[in-house]
Amino acid sequence: MPNYLTTILSFTEPYALFDTNGVILTPSAVNFEGNWGKNRVAEMLPVDYTPEEK
């Protein structure tokens, strides 16, 4: 058993579109399994999100 994190990236469509920041514009075209598949909550936020200061 390897002692490092792994991720499997599968395409569900022929192409995945990315913007200039590397953000996937067609998230349904890609399926993440493994380590990246567990950390999906951060992807729900907008790319330019900044939390409000209290």
C-alpha distance matrix in Angstrom:
0.0 3.8 6.5 9.0 10.7 11.3 14.5 16.0 19.8 22.1 25.8 28.0 31.2 32.2 32.5 31.3 33.9 33.3 36.0 36.8 34.4 31.4 31.5 31.0 34.4 33.3 30.2 30.5 29.7 26.1 23.3 20.2 17.0 14.0 14.9 18.4 19.1 19.0 21.4 24.4 27.2 28.0 28.7 31.6 33.6 35.9 34.9 38.0 37.5 38.7 39.0 42.5 43.5 45.0
3.8 0.0 3.8 5.6 8.0 9.0 12.5 14.6 18.2 20.9 24.6 27.2 30.1 30.9 30.8 29.4 31.8 30.9 33.3 33.8 31.4 28.6 29.0 28.7 32.3 31.5 28.6 29.4 28.4 24.7 22.2 18.9 16.1 13.0 13.2 16.5 17.9 17.9 19.8 22.9 25.7 26.1 26.7 29.9 31.6 33.7 32.4 35.4 35.1 36.2 36.7 40.3 41.2 42.9
6.5 3.8 0.0 3.8 7.0 9.5 13.2 16.1 19.4 22.5 26.1 28.7 31.5 32.5 32.0 30.2 32.3 31.0 33.1 33.4 30.7 28.1 28.5 28.7 32.3 31.9 28.9 30.0 29.4 25.5 23.1 19.6 17.0 13.5 12.6 16.0 17.8 17.2 18.6 22.0 24.4 24.5 25.7 28.8 30.2 32.4 31.1 33.8 33.3 34.0 34.4 37.8 38.5 40.1
9.0 5.6 3.8 0.0 3.8 6.5 10.2 13.4 16.5 19.8 23.3 26.0 28.7 29.6 28.8 26.8 28.7 27.3 29.3 29.6 26.9 24.3 24.8 25.1 28.7 28.5 25.7 27.0 26.3 22.5 20.3 16.7 14.6 11.2 9.9 12.9 15.2 14.9 15.9 19.2 21.7 21.5 22.5 25.8 27.1 29.1 27.6 30.4 30.1 30.9 31.5 35.1 35.9 37.8
10.7 8.0 7.0 3.8 0.0 3.8 7.0 10.5 13.4 16.8 20.2 22.8 25.5 26.7 25.8 23.7 25.6 24.2 26.4 26.9 24.2 21.5 21.6 21.7 25.3 25.0 22.0 23.4 22.8 19.0 16.8 13.1 11.2 7.8 6.1 9.1 11.4 11.3 12.4 15.5 18.2 18.2 19.0 22.2 23.7 25.7 24.5 27.4 27.1 28.2 28.9 32.5 33.7 35.5
11.3 9.0 9.5 6.5 3.8 0.0 3.8 6.9 10.0 13.3 16.8 19.5 22.2 23.2 22.6 20.8 23.1 22.2 24.7 25.5 23.2 20.1 20.2 19.8 23.3 22.6 19.8 20.8 19.9 16.1 13.9 10.5 8.6 6.0 5.9 8.2 10.1 11.2 12.6 15.1 18.3 18.4 18.5 21.7 23.6 25.4 24.2 27.4 27.4 29.0 30.0 33.7 35.2 37.2
14.5 12.5 13.2 10.2 7.0 3.8 0.0 3.8 6.5 9.9 13.2 15.8 18.5 19.8 19.1 17.3 19.7 19.0 21.8 23.0 20.9 17.6 17.4 16.5 19.9 19.0 16.2 17.1 16.1 12.3 10.2 6.8 5.6 4.5 5.4 6.0 7.5 9.8 11.1 12.8 16.4 16.5 15.9 19.2 21.2 22.9 21.8 25.3 25.5 27.5 28.6 32.4 34.2 36.4
16.0 14.6 16.1 13.4 10.5 6.9 3.8 0.0 3.8 6.5 10.1 12.7 15.5 16.7 16.6 15.4 18.3 18.3 21.5 23.2 21.6 18.0 17.7 16.0 19.1 17.6 15.0 15.3 13.9 10.3 8.1 5.9 5.0 6.2 8.5 8.3 8.6 11.8 13.4 14.2 18.0 18.4 17.1 20.1 22.5 23.9 23.0 26.7 27.1 29.5 30.8 34.5 36.7 38.9
19.8 18.2 19.4 16.5 13.4 10.0 6.5 3.8 0.0 3.8 6.8 9.8 12.2 13.3 12.9 11.6 14.5 14.9 18.3 20.2 19.0 15.3 14.8 12.8 15.7 14.1 11.9 12.2 10.4 6.9 5.8 4.9 6.5 8.9 10.6 9.0 9.2 12.8 13.8 13.6 17.4 17.6 15.5 18.5 20.8 21.8 20.9 24.6 25.4 28.1 29.7 33.4 35.8 38.3
22.1 20.9 22.5 19.8 16.8 13.3 9.9 6.5 3.8 0.0 3.8 6.4 9.1 10.5 11.1 10.6 14.1 15.4 19.1 21.4 20.8 17.0 16.3 13.5 15.7 13.3 11.5 10.7 8.5 5.8 5.1 6.6 8.2 11.4 13.7 12.1 11.3 15.1 16.3 15.5 19.2 19.7 17.3 19.7 22.4 23.2 22.6 26.4 27.3 30.3 31.9 35.5 38.2 40.6
25.8 24.6 26.1 23.3 20.2 16.8 13.2 10.1 6.8 3.8 0.0 3.8 5.5 6.9 7.5 7.6 11.4 13.4 17.2 19.9 19.8 16.2 15.3 12.1 13.5 10.8 9.9 8.8 5.6 4.6 6.2 9.0 11.4 14.8 16.8 14.5 13.7 17.5 18.3 16.8 20.3 20.6 17.6 19.7 22.3 22.6 22.1 25.8 27.0 30.2 32.1 35.7 38.5 41.1
28.0 27.2 28.7 26.0 22.8 19.5 15.8 12.7 9.8 6.4 3.8 0.0 3.8 7.0 8.4 8.9 12.5 15.1 18.7 21.8 21.8 18.5 17.0 13.4 14.0 10.5 9.8 7.2 4.9 5.8 6.9 10.5 12.8 16.5 18.7 16.5 14.9 18.5 19.5 17.5 20.7 21.5 18.3 19.8 22.7 23.0 23.1 26.8 27.8 31.2 32.9 36.3 39.4 41.8
31.2 30.1 31.5 28.7 25.5 22.2 18.5 15.5 12.2 9.1 5.5 3.8 0.0 3.8 5.5 7.1 10.5 13.7 17.2 20.4 21.0 17.9 16.6 13.0 12.9 9.5 10.2 8.0 4.9 7.4 9.9 13.4 16.1 19.7 21.6 19.0 17.9 21.5 22.0 19.7 22.7 23.1 19.6 21.0 23.5 23.3 23.2 26.7 28.1 31.7 33.7 37.0 40.2 42.7
32.2 30.9 32.5 29.6 26.7 23.2 19.8 16.7 13.3 10.5 6.9 7.0 3.8 0.0 3.8 7.2 10.2 13.6 17.1 19.8 21.0 17.9 17.4 14.0 14.0 11.3 12.7 11.3 7.7 9.8 12.6 15.6 18.3 21.6 23.5 20.9 20.3 24.0 24.4 22.4 25.4 25.4 21.9 23.6 25.8 25.1 24.6 28.0 29.8 33.3 35.7 39.0 42.0 44.8
32.5 30.8 32.0 28.8 25.8 22.6 19.1 16.6 12.9 11.1 7.5 8.4 5.5 3.8 0.0 3.8 6.5 9.8 13.3 16.0 17.3 14.3 14.0 10.8 10.8 8.7 10.7 10.4 6.9 8.8 12.3 15.0 18.2 21.3 22.5 19.6 19.5 23.1 22.9 20.8 23.6 23.1 19.5 21.3 23.1 22.1 21.3 24.6 26.7 30.2 32.7 36.0 39.0 41.9
31.3 29.4 30.2 26.8 23.7 20.8 17.3 15.4 11.6 10.6 7.6 8.9 7.1 7.2 3.8 0.0 3.8 6.7 10.3 13.3 14.1 11.0 10.3 7.0 7.4 5.9 7.6 8.5 5.5 6.9 10.6 12.9 16.4 19.4 20.1 16.8 17.0 20.4 19.7 17.6 20.2 19.4 15.9 17.8 19.4 18.5 17.5 20.9 22.9 26.4 28.9 32.2 35.2 38.2
33.9 31.8 32.3 28.7 25.6 23.1 19.7 18.3 14.5 14.1 11.4 12.5 10.5 10.2 6.5 3.8 0.0 3.8 6.9 10.1 11.5 9.1 8.4 5.9 5.3 5.7 8.5 10.3 8.4 9.9 13.6 15.4 19.1 21.8 22.0 18.5 18.9 22.1 20.8 18.4 20.5 19.2 15.7 17.3 18.3 16.6 15.5 18.5 20.9 24.4 27.2 30.3 33.4 36.5
33.3 30.9 31.0 27.3 24.2 22.2 19.0 18.3 14.9 15.4 13.4 15.1 13.7 13.6 9.8 6.7 3.8 0.0 3.8 6.7 7.7 5.4 5.3 4.4 5.3 7.5 9.4 12.3 10.9 11.2 14.6 15.6 19.3 21.4 20.9 17.3 18.5 21.2 19.4 17.4 19.2 17.3 14.0 16.1 16.4 14.5 12.6 15.6 18.2 21.5 24.5 27.7 30.5 33.8
36.0 33.3 33.1 29.3 26.4 24.7 21.8 21.5 18.3 19.1 17.2 18.7 17.2 17.1 13.3 10.3 6.9 3.8 0.0 3.8 5.4 5.4 5.5 6.6 6.5 9.9 11.8 15.0 14.2 14.7 17.8 18.5 22.2 24.1 23.1 19.5 20.8 23.2 20.8 18.8 19.9 17.5 14.5 16.2 15.7 13.1 10.9 13.1 16.3 19.4 22.7 25.6 28.4 31.8
36.8 33.8 33.4 29.6 26.9 25.5 23.0 23.2 20.2 21.4 19.9 21.8 20.4 19.8 16.0 13.3 10.1 6.7 3.8 0.0 3.8 5.5 7.4 9.7 10.3 13.6 15.3 18.6 17.5 17.6 20.6 20.8 24.3 25.7 24.4 20.9 22.8 25.0 22.4 20.8 21.8 19.0 16.5 18.5 17.4 14.6 11.7 13.2 16.7 19.4 22.9 25.7 28.2 31.8
34.4 31.4 30.7 26.9 24.2 23.2 20.9 21.6 19.0 20.8 19.8 21.8 21.0 21.0 17.3 14.1 11.5 7.7 5.4 3.8 0.0 3.8 5.6 8.9 10.4 13.8 14.5 18.2 17.6 16.9 19.4 19.0 22.3 23.4 21.6 18.2 20.4 22.2 19.3 18.0 18.8 15.7 13.7 16.0 14.6 12.2 8.8 10.6 13.9 16.3 19.8 22.8 25.1 28.7
31.4 28.6 28.1 24.3 21.5 20.1 17.6 18.0 15.3 17.0 16.2 18.5 17.9 17.9 14.3 11.0 9.1 5.4 5.4 5.5 3.8 0.0 3.8 6.4 8.9 11.6 12.0 15.5 14.5 13.5 16.0 15.7 19.0 20.3 18.9 15.5 17.6 19.8 17.3 16.1 17.7 14.9 12.6 15.3 14.9 13.1 10.2 13.0 15.7 18.4 21.5 24.8 27.2 30.6
31.5 29.0 28.5 24.8 21.6 20.2 17.4 17.7 14.8 16.3 15.3 17.0 16.6 17.4 14.0 10.3 8.4 5.3 5.5 7.4 5.6 3.8 0.0 3.8 6.2 9.1 9.1 12.8 12.6 11.9 14.2 14.2 17.7 19.3 18.0 14.3 15.8 17.9 15.4 13.5 14.8 12.3 9.5 11.9 11.7 10.1 7.9 11.2 13.5 16.6 19.5 22.8 25.6 28.8
31.0 28.7 28.7 25.1 21.7 19.8 16.5 16.0 12.8 13.5 12.1 13.4 13.0 14.0 10.8 7.0 5.9 4.4 6.6 9.7 8.9 6.4 3.8 0.0 3.8 5.6 5.8 9.3 8.9 8.6 11.4 12.2 16.0 18.2 17.6 13.9 14.6 17.2 15.4 13.1 15.0 13.4 9.9 12.0 12.9 11.8 10.6 14.1 16.0 19.4 22.0 25.3 28.3 31.3
34.4 32.3 32.3 28.7 25.3 23.3 19.9 19.1 15.7 15.7 13.5 14.0 12.9 14.0 10.8 7.4 5.3 5.3 6.5 10.3 10.4 8.9 6.2 3.8 0.0 3.8 6.0 8.9 9.1 10.3 13.4 14.9 18.7 21.2 20.9 17.1 17.3 19.9 18.1 15.2 16.6 15.3 11.6 12.6 13.4 11.7 11.3 14.4 16.4 20.1 22.7 25.7 28.9 31.8
33.3 31.5 31.9 28.5 25.0 22.6 19.0 17.6 14.1 13.3 10.8 10.5 9.5 11.3 8.7 5.9 5.7 7.5 9.9 13.6 13.8 11.6 9.1 5.6 3.8 0.0 3.8 5.5 5.7 7.7 10.9 13.3 17.0 20.0 20.3 16.7 16.2 19.1 18.0 15.0 16.9 16.4 12.6 13.4 15.2 14.2 14.3 17.7 19.2 22.9 25.1 28.2 31.5 34.2
30.2 28.6 28.9 25.7 22.0 19.8 16.2 15.0 11.9 11.5 9.9 9.8 10.2 12.7 10.7 7.6 8.5 9.4 11.8 15.3 14.5 12.0 9.1 5.8 6.0 3.8 0.0 3.8 5.3 5.7 8.0 10.1 13.7 16.6 17.0 13.4 12.6 15.4 14.5 11.4 13.6 13.5 9.9 10.9 13.3 13.3 13.7 17.3 18.2 21.8 23.6 26.9 30.1 32.6
30.5 29.4 30.0 27.0 23.4 20.8 17.1 15.3 12.2 10.7 8.8 7.2 8.0 11.3 10.4 8.5 10.3 12.3 15.0 18.6 18.2 15.5 12.8 9.3 8.9 5.5 3.8 0.0 3.8 5.6 7.3 10.5 13.7 17.1 18.2 15.0 13.4 16.4 16.3 13.2 15.6 16.3 12.8 13.4 16.3 16.6 17.4 20.9 21.6 25.1 26.7 29.9 33.2 35.5
29.7 28.4 29.4 26.3 22.8 19.9 16.1 13.9 10.4 8.5 5.6 4.9 4.9 7.7 6.9 5.5 8.4 10.9 14.2 17.5 17.6 14.5 12.6 8.9 9.1 5.7 5.3 3.8 0.0 3.8 7.0 10.3 13.6 17.0 18.4 15.3 14.2 17.7 17.7 15.2 18.0 18.2 14.7 16.1 18.6 18.5 18.6 22.2 23.4 26.9 28.9 32.2 35.3 37.9
26.1 24.7 25.5 22.5 19.0 16.1 12.3 10.3 6.9 5.8 4.6 5.8 7.4 9.8 8.8 6.9 9.9 11.2 14.7 17.6 16.9 13.5 11.9 8.6 10.3 7.7 5.7 5.6 3.8 0.0 3.8 6.6 10.0 13.3 14.6 11.7 10.8 14.5 14.7 12.7 15.9 16.2 13.1 15.1 17.7 18.1 17.9 21.7 22.6 25.9 27.7 31.2 34.1 36.6
23.3 22.2 23.1 20.3 16.8 13.9 10.2 8.1 5.8 5.1 6.2 6.9 9.9 12.6 12.3 10.6 13.6 14.6 17.8 20.6 19.4 16.0 14.2 11.4 13.4 10.9 8.0 7.3 7.0 3.8 0.0 3.8 6.7 10.2 12.1 9.7 8.0 11.7 12.7 11.1 14.7 15.7 13.1 15.1 18.1 19.3 19.4 23.2 23.5 26.6 27.9 31.5 34.3 36.5
20.2 18.9 19.6 16.7 13.1 10.5 6.8 5.9 4.9 6.6 9.0 10.5 13.4 15.6 15.0 12.9 15.4 15.6 18.5 20.8 19.0 15.7 14.2 12.2 14.9 13.3 10.1 10.5 10.3 6.6 3.8 0.0 3.8 6.8 8.3 6.1 4.8 8.6 9.8 9.2 13.1 13.9 12.0 14.6 17.4 19.0 18.7 22.5 22.6 25.3 26.5 30.1 32.6 34.8
17.0 16.1 17.0 14.6 11.2 8.6 5.6 5.0 6.5 8.2 11.4 12.8 16.1 18.3 18.2 16.4 19.1 19.3 22.2 24.3 22.3 19.0 17.7 16.0 18.7 17.0 13.7 13.7 13.6 10.0 6.7 3.8 0.0 3.8 6.7 6.4 4.6 7.7 10.1 10.6 14.3 15.7 14.6 17.0 19.9 21.9 21.8 25.4 25.2 27.6 28.4 32.0 34.3 36.2
14.0 13.0 13.5 11.2 7.8 6.0 4.5 6.2 8.9 11.4 14.8 16.5 19.7 21.6 21.3 19.4 21.8 21.4 24.1 25.7 23.4 20.3 19.3 18.2 21.2 20.0 16.6 17.1 17.0 13.3 10.2 6.8 3.8 0.0 3.8 5.7 5.2 6.7 9.3 11.1 14.6 15.7 15.5 18.2 20.7 23.0 22.6 26.1 25.6 27.6 28.1 31.8 33.7 35.5
14.9 13.2 12.6 9.9 6.1 5.9 5.4 8.5 10.6 13.7 16.8 18.7 21.6 23.5 22.5 20.1 22.0 20.9 23.1 24.4 21.6 18.9 18.0 17.6 20.9 20.3 17.0 18.2 18.4 14.6 12.1 8.3 6.7 3.8 0.0 3.8 5.4 5.5 6.9 9.7 12.7 13.3 13.8 16.7 18.7 21.1 20.5 23.7 23.1 24.7 25.2 28.9 30.6 32.4
18.4 16.5 16.0 12.9 9.1 8.2 6.0 8.3 9.0 12.1 14.5 16.5 19.0 20.9 19.6 16.8 18.5 17.3 19.5 20.9 18.2 15.5 14.3 13.9 17.1 16.7 13.4 15.0 15.3 11.7 9.7 6.1 6.4 5.7 3.8 0.0 3.8 5.4 5.4 7.1 10.5 10.6 10.4 13.6 15.6 17.7 17.1 20.4 20.1 22.1 22.9 26.7 28.7 30.7
19.1 17.9 17.8 15.2 11.4 10.1 7.5 8.6 9.2 11.3 13.7 14.9 17.9 20.3 19.5 17.0 18.9 18.5 20.8 22.8 20.4 17.6 15.8 14.6 17.3 16.2 12.6 13.4 14.2 10.8 8.0 4.8 4.6 5.2 5.4 3.8 0.0 3.8 5.6 6.2 9.8 11.3 10.7 13.1 15.9 18.3 18.4 21.9 21.2 23.4 24.0 27.6 29.8 31.7
19.0 17.9 17.2 14.9 11.3 11.2 9.8 11.8 12.8 15.1 17.5 18.5 21.5 24.0 23.1 20.4 22.1 21.2 23.2 25.0 22.2 19.8 17.9 17.2 19.9 19.1 15.4 16.4 17.7 14.5 11.7 8.6 7.7 6.7 5.5 5.4 3.8 0.0 3.8 5.9 8.5 10.5 11.1 13.1 15.7 18.6 19.0 22.1 20.9 22.6 22.6 26.1 28.1 29.6
21.4 19.8 18.6 15.9 12.4 12.6 11.1 13.4 13.8 16.3 18.3 19.5 22.0 24.4 22.9 19.7 20.8 19.4 20.8 22.4 19.3 17.3 15.4 15.4 18.1 18.0 14.5 16.3 17.7 14.7 12.7 9.8 10.1 9.3 6.9 5.4 5.6 3.8 0.0 3.8 5.9 6.9 8.2 10.5 12.4 15.4 15.6 18.5 17.2 18.9 19.1 22.6 24.6 26.3
24.4 22.9 22.0 19.2 15.5 15.1 12.8 14.2 13.6 15.5 16.8 17.5 19.7 22.4 20.8 17.6 18.4 17.4 18.8 20.8 18.0 16.1 13.5 13.1 15.2 15.0 11.4 13.2 15.2 12.7 11.1 9.2 10.6 11.1 9.7 7.1 6.2 5.9 3.8 0.0 3.8 5.6 5.5 7.3 10.0 12.9 13.7 16.8 15.6 17.9 18.2 21.7 24.2 26.0
27.2 25.7 24.4 21.7 18.2 18.3 16.4 18.0 17.4 19.2 20.3 20.7 22.7 25.4 23.6 20.2 20.5 19.2 19.9 21.8 18.8 17.7 14.8 15.0 16.6 16.9 13.6 15.6 18.0 15.9 14.7 13.1 14.3 14.6 12.7 10.5 9.8 8.5 5.9 3.8 0.0 3.8 5.4 5.6 7.8 11.3 12.8 15.3 13.4 15.3 15.1 18.4 20.9 22.5
28.0 26.1 24.5 21.5 18.2 18.4 16.5 18.4 17.6 19.7 20.6 21.5 23.1 25.4 23.1 19.4 19.2 17.3 17.5 19.0 15.7 14.9 12.3 13.4 15.3 16.4 13.5 16.3 18.2 16.2 15.7 13.9 15.7 15.7 13.3 10.6 11.3 10.5 6.9 5.6 3.8 0.0 3.8 5.4 5.8 8.9 9.6 12.1 10.4 12.3 12.8 16.4 18.8 20.9
28.7 26.7 25.7 22.5 19.0 18.5 15.9 17.1 15.5 17.3 17.6 18.3 19.6 21.9 19.5 15.9 15.7 14.0 14.5 16.5 13.7 12.6 9.5 9.9 11.6 12.6 9.9 12.8 14.7 13.1 13.1 12.0 14.6 15.5 13.8 10.4 10.7 11.1 8.2 5.5 5.4 3.8 0.0 3.8 5.4 7.6 8.3 11.6 10.9 13.7 14.9 18.4 21.2 23.6
31.6 29.9 28.8 25.8 22.2 21.7 19.2 20.1 18.5 19.7 19.7 19.8 21.0 23.6 21.3 17.8 17.3 16.1 16.2 18.5 16.0 15.3 11.9 12.0 12.6 13.4 10.9 13.4 16.1 15.1 15.1 14.6 17.0 18.2 16.7 13.6 13.1 13.1 10.5 7.3 5.6 5.4 3.8 0.0 3.8 6.7 9.1 11.7 10.3 13.2 13.9 17.0 20.2 22.2
33.6 31.6 30.2 27.1 23.7 23.6 21.2 22.5 20.8 22.4 22.3 22.7 23.5 25.8 23.1 19.4 18.3 16.4 15.7 17.4 14.6 14.9 11.7 12.9 13.4 15.2 13.3 16.3 18.6 17.7 18.1 17.4 19.9 20.7 18.7 15.6 15.9 15.7 12.4 10.0 7.8 5.8 5.4 3.8 0.0 3.8 6.4 8.3 6.5 9.5 10.5 13.7 16.9 19.3
35.9 33.7 32.4 29.1 25.7 25.4 22.9 23.9 21.8 23.2 22.6 23.0 23.3 25.1 22.1 18.5 16.6 14.5 13.1 14.6 12.2 13.1 10.1 11.8 11.7 14.2 13.3 16.6 18.5 18.1 19.3 19.0 21.9 23.0 21.1 17.7 18.3 18.6 15.4 12.9 11.3 8.9 7.6 6.7 3.8 0.0 3.8 5.5 5.2 9.0 11.1 14.0 17.3 20.2
34.9 32.4 31.1 27.6 24.5 24.2 21.8 23.0 20.9 22.6 22.1 23.1 23.2 24.6 21.3 17.5 15.5 12.6 10.9 11.7 8.8 10.2 7.9 10.6 11.3 14.3 13.7 17.4 18.6 17.9 19.4 18.7 21.8 22.6 20.5 17.1 18.4 19.0 15.6 13.7 12.8 9.6 8.3 9.1 6.4 3.8 0.0 3.8 5.6 8.9 11.9 15.1 18.0 21.2
38.0 35.4 33.8 30.4 27.4 27.4 25.3 26.7 24.6 26.4 25.8 26.8 26.7 28.0 24.6 20.9 18.5 15.6 13.1 13.2 10.6 13.0 11.2 14.1 14.4 17.7 17.3 20.9 22.2 21.7 23.2 22.5 25.4 26.1 23.7 20.4 21.9 22.1 18.5 16.8 15.3 12.1 11.6 11.7 8.3 5.5 3.8 0.0 3.8 6.5 10.0 12.6 15.4 18.8
37.5 35.1 33.3 30.1 27.1 27.4 25.5 27.1 25.4 27.3 27.0 27.8 28.1 29.8 26.7 22.9 20.9 18.2 16.3 16.7 13.9 15.7 13.5 16.0 16.4 19.2 18.2 21.6 23.4 22.6 23.5 22.6 25.2 25.6 23.1 20.1 21.2 20.9 17.2 15.6 13.4 10.4 10.9 10.3 6.5 5.2 5.6 3.8 0.0 3.8 6.6 9.5 12.5 15.7
38.7 36.2 34.0 30.9 28.2 29.0 27.5 29.5 28.1 30.3 30.2 31.2 31.7 33.3 30.2 26.4 24.4 21.5 19.4 19.4 16.3 18.4 16.6 19.4 20.1 22.9 21.8 25.1 26.9 25.9 26.6 25.3 27.6 27.6 24.7 22.1 23.4 22.6 18.9 17.9 15.3 12.3 13.7 13.2 9.5 9.0 8.9 6.5 3.8 0.0 3.8 6.5 9.0 12.5
39.0 36.7 34.4 31.5 28.9 30.0 28.6 30.8 29.7 31.9 32.1 32.9 33.7 35.7 32.7 28.9 27.2 24.5 22.7 22.9 19.8 21.5 19.5 22.0 22.7 25.1 23.6 26.7 28.9 27.7 27.9 26.5 28.4 28.1 25.2 22.9 24.0 22.6 19.1 18.2 15.1 12.8 14.9 13.9 10.5 11.1 11.9 10.0 6.6 3.8 0.0 3.8 6.4 9.3
42.5 40.3 37.8 35.1 32.5 33.7 32.4 34.5 33.4 35.5 35.7 36.3 37.0 39.0 36.0 32.2 30.3 27.7 25.6 25.7 22.8 24.8 22.8 25.3 25.7 28.2 26.9 29.9 32.2 31.2 31.5 30.1 32.0 31.8 28.9 26.7 27.6 26.1 22.6 21.7 18.4 16.4 18.4 17.0 13.7 14.0 15.1 12.6 9.5 6.5 3.8 0.0 3.8 6.4
43.5 41.2 38.5 35.9 33.7 35.2 34.2 36.7 35.8 38.2 38.5 39.4 40.2 42.0 39.0 35.2 33.4 30.5 28.4 28.2 25.1 27.2 25.6 28.3 28.9 31.5 30.1 33.2 35.3 34.1 34.3 32.6 34.3 33.7 30.6 28.7 29.8 28.1 24.6 24.2 20.9 18.8 21.2 20.2 16.9 17.3 18.0 15.4 12.5 9.0 6.4 3.8 0.0 3.8
45.0 42.9 40.1 37.8 35.5 37.2 36.4 38.9 38.3 40.6 41.1 41.8 42.7 44.8 41.9 38.2 36.5 33.8 31.8 31.8 28.7 30.6 28.8 31.3 31.8 34.2 32.6 35.5 37.9 36.6 36.5 34.8 36.2 35.5 32.4 30.7 31.7 29.6 26.3 26.0 22.5 20.9 23.6 22.2 19.3 20.2 21.2 18.8 15.7 12.5 9.3 6.4 3.8 0.0
